[in-house]
Structure formats: C-alpha cells, structure tokens
Amino acid sequence: MDSKELLSTLNDHQLAYVNLDLPNPQNGEYMLCAFHLIPGGKLNILQAACEVSAESSTGTNFLVNTETPFSREMNALVYKLDMEKNIVWIAYPTRLRDSWGNVQNILTYIAGNVFWMKEIQALKLLDVWFPPTMLEKYDGPSYTLDDMRKYLNVYDRPILGTIVKPKMGLTSAEYAEVAYDFRVGGGDFVKNDEPQADQDFCPYDKMVRHVAEAMFKAVKETGKKKVHSFNVSAADYDTMIARCEMIRNSWMENGSYAFLIDGTTAGWMAVQTLRRKYPDVFIHFHRAGHGAFTRPENPIGYTVLVLSKFARLAWTSGIHTGTAGVGKMAGTPEEDVTAAHNIFGLDAPGHIFQQSWGTIPENDEDWLKKVEEDHHQHLTKEDDSWRNIKKCCPIISGGLNPTLLKPFIDVMENVDFITTMGAWCHAHPGGTQKGATALVQACEAYTKWIDIHEYAKDHEELAQAIEFFEKKGNKEIKNAERSESN
C-alpha cells in the first residue's frame, strides 16, 4: 500500500492523529519523535501509528464527546512514514509539556503507556528532536566538564577515573583506602558505584568522612586536586538532600565532589531536583537499568541516544554513554558514540535528526561561528550562555583498562569524556596505586603519540599492565574459540 491507500483505511478517530502533509514540522511548534514500529494484530503501520499518537497525546482508543476544538489542536500527528524500514515520525505540540522543564512529564507520554498497547508488536523510540522554542524552557547543565577541567587543571586529555571495587562489601575505611591509592597513583576522579548507599558495613556518614580525609591526604602528597562522585540516591527526598548536605558540610571544597544519582531508578525528578538545588555541583547521572529498554535487540523502549539527550535536557552534568563495544558492555560506535557526540556537541547528527542545542536562530552569524569553534575547540563559552543549552559530559565505564584507552579514544574521536576504569585498574598485579599509574602512563603515551608498548619499555607499571591484560585478553579469546569448537 502507498500512503494514500493507507489513509483510506483509517477510521475517524485515527484520522484525527495524522497529517502526512504537515507543512513545516520543524517550525518550533512541535517536538519530533521517530519510532521503529511493527504493528500488532490486524492493524497496518499507519493505523498503529495513529493509535500511538492518540495514546501518547490527547486521545484514547475511541472518539470522545468531551473533545474540544482546542484539545484537538493538541493532538500528536503522524507526519511521515518509511514503510520499508518500519519507521514513523510523530510531531508532538510543545505545549503538551509541563510548564517549566519537566522531563518526566514528556517521557510519560512519548515513552509511557504506548509501550503496553495491544496495537503494537515492536515500538522503539529511535531519536527525538527538541526545537529551540522548547530548549528555552530548560535550564541546561550548570556545572560542566569545562568547570571540572578548570578545577583539576586537566586539559587535552580525558579525566582519568575509577570505580572502587569490589563495588560492595568494603568497610568505610577500606573503601577510602582504595580511593586514596588510586589518587596517589595519579588518578583524577573516583566514584561510588551505583548500589552504594548506607549499608551497615559501610555507614554513609563514615564513608563520606573517611573519603574526605583520604582525599585531603592524597592532594597534599601529590599537589594535585581530586574529585569524588558520591552516590546520593535515596529512598526519599529528605534523605537524598541530607546526604548532599552531609557532603557539602564536610571540609571538602567546592569542585572536589560530585553528586551521583541513579537516574533511571531514582527518577527524573530526583535528577532535576539536584540540578536546581545544587547548580554549583557536577550532577552525575548513572544509568543503571537502562539496558532493559535501550539494548538494540529489545523491540520495546528507546535508544541510548534518546536517554542521553533527555539527560542533557534534564540539566545533567554527565551521563554514562557506553564503551562502544571496546569494553565489556554491549554497544556499538553507532549507538554509543552518536549519543556521546550529541550530548557534548552544540550541533550533531543523531540516528534520525540533526540536533542543534541552540536557543537562537540556526542561521544567526554568531551561532554559526560558535558551532564552528565548538567543532574545533570543544569549549562552552561562559559569556554567551543564552545562546545554547550547555554541554553534558560523556562518562565512560564498563570493562576498559589502560591498554584500551587509546582504542577507545580512536573510536570516540576526541578526549572530551571522563573514563572510570574499575576492576581492570584494581586488578593490576601491583595493586590499585600502580594500576592508576599505569592508566596515567597509557594516557601520557597517547598525548605524546607514542605506542604504549614502546612507552612501557621505561615505565614499569604500564609494562605490567600490558603483560597482564593482554595475556588475560588472549586467554579469554582462546577460551571463547574453544567453546565455539565444542
């Protein structure tokens, strides 16, 4: 069927949610979404798409007598189809959103009940486009990677970080000791892992106090500033804020701590609450649980790109974006690097849409100059913040080790990220401190354009890392080949 034939199959209810001749979807009145859709039951793709448009905006499965002329203007509209790829484009009136910067409200309708509809067999939100008129209503990230670089005095390389391992089971003193070892070894950034809370074996207040003490000692010994990302996720608002205040009231200085929130499980309101209440703190979005709906093989849900773009819209300073298949987690450059570039760049292509994060006209000379400078310098200027939503930093974790730093940078095509190497750093034969040093040396080799094997000839820690990790990697490959042959 062509589009005209498909239109003839629609009932009156469905016809209210389609306009394949929508004159200018990018006129600022609509937020645009592209879904991969496979209809369920007896519906064709356009019928199913119209049902999705209705459910995700003003309607239900029947025309209702309470509809008004104005409410009908708020209908989401199917405006484009690709029947070969099963992709549908839907335009959502921007006035549907909550008045001021509410991300959970938007996701409630475009990625809410629609996933449970009988009329669909597969529904994956591939990409979303935010018009400048909508971006105007969002504060954007406040404390950015640029601010962290300035605090650490680290430029022209990734921020080198770790996740304390084992992720659970260490006492507060043991936890602080691991963080201390990594910092003394040369690392910049340490984060709580996503389950860190107020466990009986590691009370939250003691963990904060010991980490602060150990950080002060490491800074004194190395002469370099450090950052710790504390997981402040909690059962309720009051406890979350109490944890934030506990950290702020310790003697750690501003810039030396970040607030990590398990955004997918704690919720968007928790994320945005932290940003509004603590605009001078790096807000670190951990995405634990995202794979349930972002993995490409999952027919229902939305992509890493969509999750990441909403994190930037929700004013997050940084979010995990994946290792693009270089580490242990599932992912590809097409998925993970596209997401990373979208949340850090001022203008970047997505899976479907070219997203500009500007709040002024795209043909404005100042904006065009700013985008051009960004492509070359990757900096957010502080004196023209009205022109755009500030950048969100990609945070990279999941199975990287010092020998994989350069391969990942090559895939990423820049160094504008925080890497948090966990077990692979702590598994170094010489321990955490030497694991951190090996990571620093691997980064030095990259910045000096020297192959790590060559650089390792007079850098013992890196040499040990290469021997250990490459042997382990070769062993895993052999085991996998043996399993396949069996």
C-alpha positions in Angstrom: 0.0 0.0 0.0 1.1 3.6 -0.6 0.3 6.4 1.8 -3.0 7.3 0.1 -4.2 3.7 0.3 -3.2 3.6 4.0 -5.1 6.8 4.7 -8.2 5.3 3.3 -8.1 2.5 5.9 -8.2 4.9 8.9 -11.4 5.5 10.9 -12.5 8.9 12.1 -10.7 8.5 15.4 -7.4 7.7 13.7 -7.7 10.4 11.1 -7.5 13.0 13.8 -3.9 11.9 14.6 -2.3 12.1 11.2 -1.2 14.8 8.7 1.1 13.5 6.1 1.1 17.0 4.6 2.2 18.8 7.7 3.7 21.9 6.2 6.7 22.5 8.4 7.2 20.1 11.4 10.4 22.0 12.4 8.6 25.3 12.8 9.1 25.3 16.6 5.6 24.2 17.5 6.4 20.6 17.7 8.8 18.2 19.4 9.6 15.4 16.8 10.0 11.7 17.5 10.9 8.9 15.2 9.8 5.4 16.2 10.6 1.9 14.8 7.1 0.4 14.8 5.8 -3.0 13.9 2.0 -3.2 14.3 0.3 -5.9 16.2 -2.9 -7.7 15.4 -4.8 -6.7 12.2 -3.6 -3.1 12.1 -1.4 -1.7 9.3 1.5 0.5 10.2 -0.4 3.8 9.8 -3.3 2.6 11.8 -1.0 1.5 14.6 1.0 4.8 14.4 -2.2 6.8 14.8 -3.1 4.8 17.8 0.3 5.5 19.3 -0.1 9.2 18.5 -3.5 9.2 20.3 -2.4 7.3 23.3 0.7 9.5 23.7 -1.1 12.8 23.5 -4.8 13.7 23.9 -6.7 10.5 23.0 -7.8 7.0 23.8 -9.0 4.3 21.5 -12.3 6.0 20.7 -13.5 9.4 19.8 -15.0 11.1 23.0 -17.7 13.6 23.3 -15.7 15.7 25.7 -13.2 16.7 23.0 -13.0 20.5 22.3 -11.7 22.4 19.3 -8.6 23.4 21.3 -7.9 20.0 22.7 -7.9 18.7 19.1 -5.1 21.2 18.3 -3.0 19.4 20.9 -3.2 16.0 19.1 0.1 14.4 18.2 0.3 13.9 14.4 1.9 11.2 12.3 3.6 13.2 9.6 5.9 10.8 7.8 6.3 7.1 7.1 9.1 4.8 5.9 7.3 1.5 5.2 10.4 -0.4 4.2 12.2 0.3 7.5 9.0 0.5 9.6 9.9 4.0 10.9 7.2 6.5 11.7 7.6 10.2 12.5 5.3 11.8 15.1 5.0 15.6 15.8 4.0 16.5 19.4 2.8 20.0 20.1 5.4 21.5 22.5 2.5 23.0 24.6 1.7 19.5 25.8 4.7 19.6 28.1 4.6 20.7 31.7 5.2 24.5 32.1 8.9 24.6 33.1 11.5 22.0 32.3 9.8 18.7 33.4 11.5 15.8 31.6 9.5 13.0 33.4 6.3 14.6 32.1 7.5 14.4 28.4 8.7 10.8 28.8 5.4 9.8 30.5 3.5 10.4 27.2 6.0 9.6 24.4 7.5 6.6 26.3 4.8 5.6 28.7 1.6 3.7 28.1 2.4 3.3 24.4 4.8 0.5 25.2 1.9 -1.6 26.6 -0.5 -1.2 23.7 -2.1 -4.2 22.0 -1.8 -2.4 18.7 2.0 -2.7 18.6 4.4 -5.7 18.4 7.5 -3.5 18.4 7.9 0.2 19.3 11.4 1.7 19.8 11.9 5.4 20.1 15.0 5.9 17.9 15.5 9.6 18.1 13.9 12.9 19.3 14.3 16.5 18.2 13.9 19.4 20.5 13.1 22.8 18.9 14.8 26.0 20.1 11.4 27.2 21.5 11.4 24.2 23.7 15.0 24.4 24.8 14.3 27.9 26.0 12.2 26.3 28.8 15.1 24.2 30.2 18.0 25.4 32.3 20.5 23.0 30.9 23.6 21.7 32.7 25.2 24.2 35.0 28.5 22.7 36.3 30.1 21.2 33.2 33.2 19.2 32.1 34.9 22.6 31.4 34.4 23.5 35.0 35.8 20.2 36.2 38.8 20.6 33.9 39.4 24.1 35.3 39.2 22.8 38.9 41.6 19.8 38.2 43.8 21.8 35.8 43.5 18.9 33.4 43.2 19.7 29.7 43.8 18.0 26.3 43.1 14.5 27.7 40.3 12.5 29.3 39.6 12.9 33.0 41.1 9.6 34.4 38.8 8.0 37.0 37.9 4.7 38.7 35.1 2.9 40.4 36.0 1.4 43.7 35.9 -2.4 43.5 34.6 -4.6 44.9 31.6 -2.4 44.4 30.0 -3.7 47.6 31.4 -5.2 50.8 34.2 -2.9 51.8 34.0 -1.0 55.1 34.1 2.8 55.0 37.9 2.7 55.9 38.7 0.1 53.3 36.7 2.0 50.7 38.6 5.2 51.4 41.9 3.4 51.3 41.2 2.2 47.7 40.2 5.7 46.7 43.4 7.0 48.3 45.6 4.5 46.5 44.1 5.5 43.1 44.6 9.2 43.7 48.2 8.8 44.9 48.8 6.7 41.8 47.8 9.7 39.7 44.1 9.4 39.1 41.8 12.4 39.0 38.3 11.1 39.7 36.8 8.4 41.9 33.1 7.4 42.0 30.8 5.4 44.2 29.3 2.5 42.3 25.6 2.6 41.7 24.5 0.4 44.7 26.5 2.4 47.2 24.1 3.6 50.0 24.0 3.4 53.8 24.9 -0.2 54.3 25.6 -1.4 57.9 29.1 -2.4 57.0 29.8 1.0 55.4 27.8 3.7 57.1 27.2 6.7 54.8 28.5 9.3 57.2 31.7 7.4 57.9 32.3 6.7 54.2 32.0 10.4 53.5 34.3 11.4 56.4 36.9 8.8 55.5 36.9 9.6 51.8 37.3 13.3 52.6 40.2 12.6 54.9 41.9 10.3 52.4 41.3 12.8 49.6 42.9 15.6 51.7 45.9 13.4 52.3 46.3 12.4 48.6 46.0 16.1 47.5 48.7 17.1 50.0 51.0 14.3 48.8 50.5 14.7 45.1 50.0 18.5 44.9 47.0 17.9 42.6 43.3 18.4 43.2 40.9 15.4 43.0 37.2 14.8 42.6 34.9 12.2 44.3 31.5 11.4 43.0 29.2 10.4 45.9 26.0 8.4 45.2 23.3 10.5 46.9 20.4 8.3 45.6 18.0 7.5 48.5 14.5 6.3 49.4 13.1 9.8 49.7 13.7 13.5 49.0 14.8 14.3 52.6 17.4 11.6 52.8 18.8 12.5 49.4 19.2 16.1 50.4 20.6 15.2 53.8 23.3 13.2 52.1 24.1 16.1 49.8 24.3 18.5 52.8 26.5 16.0 54.7 29.0 16.1 51.8 28.8 19.9 51.5 29.3 20.4 55.2 32.4 18.2 55.3 35.6 20.2 54.8 35.8 19.2 51.1 36.0 22.3 48.9 33.6 23.1 46.1 34.7 21.3 43.0 36.1 18.3 44.8 32.8 16.4 45.0 30.0 15.5 42.5 26.6 14.1 43.3 25.8 10.8 41.6 22.2 9.9 41.1 20.9 6.6 39.8 18.7 8.5 37.3 16.9 5.5 35.8 15.9 4.0 39.1 15.6 7.1 41.3 13.7 9.0 38.6 14.0 12.2 36.6 12.5 14.3 39.4 15.5 13.4 41.6 17.9 14.3 38.8 16.3 17.7 38.2 15.9 18.4 41.9 19.6 18.0 42.4 20.4 20.4 39.5 18.1 23.1 40.7 19.1 22.8 44.3 22.9 22.5 43.6 23.8 24.4 40.4 27.4 24.6 41.5 27.9 20.8 41.7 28.6 18.3 38.9 25.5 16.2 38.7 26.5 12.6 37.6 23.7 10.5 36.1 24.3 6.8 36.5 22.0 4.9 34.1 21.8 1.5 35.9 18.8 -0.4 34.5 18.8 1.3 31.1 19.7 -1.9 29.2 16.1 -3.2 29.8 14.9 -0.7 27.2 17.9 0.6 25.3 19.6 -2.5 24.0 19.2 -2.7 20.2 17.7 -6.2 20.3 14.9 -5.0 22.6 11.9 -4.3 20.4 10.2 -2.0 23.0 11.8 1.0 24.6 14.1 3.8 23.5 17.8 4.2 22.5 20.9 5.2 24.3 20.8 8.4 22.2 17.3 9.3 23.4 18.2 8.6 27.1 21.3 10.7 26.8 19.6 13.6 25.0 16.9 13.7 27.8 19.7 13.7 30.4 21.2 16.8 28.8 17.7 18.4 28.7 17.3 17.5 32.4 20.3 19.6 33.2 22.6 16.7 34.0 26.4 17.5 34.0 27.3 14.0 32.8 25.8 10.6 32.0 27.3 7.2 31.1 27.2 6.6 27.4 28.9 3.2 26.9 32.2 1.9 25.6 31.1 1.4 22.0 31.9 -2.3 22.2 35.5 -1.6 23.3 34.7 -2.6 26.9 32.7 -5.4 28.4 29.2 -3.9 27.9 27.1 -4.3 24.8 27.2 -1.3 22.5 28.5 0.0 19.1 30.0 3.2 17.9 26.8 3.9 16.0 24.9 3.8 19.3 27.3 5.0 22.0 29.5 7.5 20.1 26.5 9.0 18.4 25.0 9.6 21.9 28.2 11.0 23.3 28.6 13.4 20.4 25.0 14.6 20.7 25.2 15.4 24.4 28.6 17.1 24.2 28.3 18.9 20.9 26.4 22.1 20.1 25.1 20.6 16.8 25.3 16.9 16.0 23.6 14.3 13.8 21.6 11.6 15.6 20.1 8.4 14.2 17.3 10.4 12.5 17.5 14.1 13.4 20.3 16.7 13.3 20.0 18.3 16.8 21.0 21.8 17.4 21.2 22.8 21.1 21.0 26.5 20.3 18.3 28.8 21.6 18.9 31.4 18.9 18.2 31.1 15.1 20.4 28.5 13.4 21.3 30.9 10.7 22.5 33.6 13.1 26.1 34.5 12.3 27.1 34.4 16.0 25.6 30.9 16.3 27.3 29.6 13.2 30.6 30.9 14.4 30.0 29.3 17.8 29.2 25.9 16.2 32.3 26.1 14.1 34.5 26.9 17.1 32.9 24.1 19.0 33.8 21.6 16.3 37.4 22.6 16.6 37.8 23.5 20.3 35.1 21.6 22.2 34.6 24.5 24.6 31.5 26.1 26.0 32.0 29.8 26.4 30.8 31.2 29.7 29.9 34.7 28.4 27.2 33.7 26.0 25.1 31.1 27.8 21.8 32.4 26.4 22.8 31.1 23.0 22.6 27.4 23.9 21.9 24.6 26.4 25.3 23.8 28.0 27.0 20.5 27.3 26.6 17.2 29.1 29.8 15.1 29.6 30.0 11.5 28.4 31.1 9.2 31.2 32.7 6.0 30.0 32.8 2.8 32.1 32.4 -0.9 31.7 35.4 -3.1 31.1 38.1 -0.6 29.9 41.7 -1.0 31.0 44.9 1.1 30.4 45.6 -0.8 27.2 42.2 0.0 25.8 42.4 3.8 26.5 43.8 4.7 23.0 41.5 2.3 21.1 38.5 3.9 22.8 39.7 7.5 22.1 40.2 6.5 18.5 36.6 5.3 18.3 35.3 8.3 20.3 37.3 10.7 18.1 38.0 13.1 21.0 39.2 13.2 24.6 36.1 15.0 26.0 35.0 12.4 28.5 35.5 11.0 32.0 36.7 7.4 32.0 36.1 5.3 35.1 38.0 2.1 34.9 37.1 -0.2 37.7 38.2 -3.8 38.2 40.7 -3.6 35.4 42.6 -0.9 37.3 42.3 -2.6 40.7 43.3 -6.0 39.1 46.8 -4.6 38.2 49.4 -7.1 39.5 50.9 -4.3 41.6 47.6 -3.2 43.1 45.4 -0.1 42.8 48.1 2.5 43.1 50.2 1.0 40.3 47.0 0.4 38.3 46.3 4.1 38.4 49.9 4.9 37.5 49.6 2.5 34.5 46.5 4.4 33.4 48.3 7.7 33.7 51.2 6.4 31.7 48.9 5.0 29.0 47.4 8.5 28.7 50.8 10.0 28.6 51.8 7.7 25.7 48.6 8.8 23.9 49.3 12.5 24.3 52.9 12.1 23.2 51.8 10.0 20.2 53.9 7.0 21.4 52.8 3.4 21.1 52.1 2.1 24.6 54.4 -0.9 24.0 57.2 1.4 23.2 56.4 3.7 26.2 56.2 0.7 28.5 59.9 0.0 28.0 60.8 2.5 30.6 57.5 2.7 32.5 57.3 -0.4 34.7 53.6 0.0 35.8 52.4 0.2 32.2 54.6 -2.7 31.2 53.0 -4.9 33.9 49.5 -3.8 32.9 50.2 -4.7 29.2 51.6 -8.1 30.1 48.7 -8.8 32.5 45.8 -7.5 30.4 47.0 -8.7 27.0 47.6 -12.2 28.4 44.2 -12.2 30.0 42.6 -11.0 26.8 44.4 -13.7 24.8 43.3 -16.3 27.3 39.7 -15.2 27.0 39.8 -15.3 23.2 41.2 -18.8 23.3 38.5 -19.9 25.8 35.9 -18.5 23.5 37.3 -20.2 20.5 37.5 -23.5 22.4 33.8 -23.1 23.5 32.8 -22.5 19.9 34.7 -25.5 18.6 33.0 -27.7 21.2 
